[in-house]
Amino acid sequence: MYLSLHSACFFLVLFLLFFHLGTTTFANWDEAWFASVAQDMASRNDWLFGQFNDQVWFYEPPLLTTILALIYKTAGPSEFWLRLPNALSGLLIIIITYKLSILITKSKTASLASSLILLSDIEFLFRSRSINVEIPLTLLLIASLTTLYYTKQSPKLKLYCLSFFLLGLSFITKRASP
């Protein structure tokens, strides 16, 4: 029962996050802004400083725009490919939430419920299907916290280092928000 229910939920997640991901044009100014800065970075081969309206763009730290610029350079100006990092981040958030919930509650039912509750949030789905910094930030933070939870069971220096590395990446994703 669990295997089929879990498989059905996994395919539901894939459907909700990836179905027609690139069929619409950029929906809001964030998407257009990030895509424009990424296009500028890719065209100038400047992987640290993007420009918008011929001025250095300091609105957000460079991690997401650098990733988008690399995608732009390799795959071209496709809405699908530029939205893919956030959709994959949303998928990883669901998976990590499920795994972390199993670690904490020891219940697959509670883990499935926690993932489905997250998936039922329309803002989470919207953000996972568009270009923004909130979903990659959430992924990095939940991955950092999950790694710290693992250190409770096995206190190893490499786990602490990984957790703080993920936390550091979150700071170059969205300023001091973490």
Disulfide bonds with the S-S distance in Angstrom:
none
